[in-house]
């Protein structure tokens, strides 16, 4: 698990800043890192920290189309780097009580 998280962190640092002000390594990764155990199939349910982080990102994404695109690009890169269980990932909006701002798929369209 720690190797996967280190890989995700390194990838986020490499990606650095997207087109807007949202930075993958400093803005997105810390909020989604607590979700790793759940979306990788190791935990039965998402942690409270996972849910709070996703709720925060959903609020940011709702407020700005530019931020929404940037967050989506970060998620897309993170999903490609790990062995995400998309069946579990698709449960997160319901389990964590937030409205998703992007399709939860292996290759989401971040242009919208």
Beta strands, then each sheet from edge to edge (+ up, - down):
end
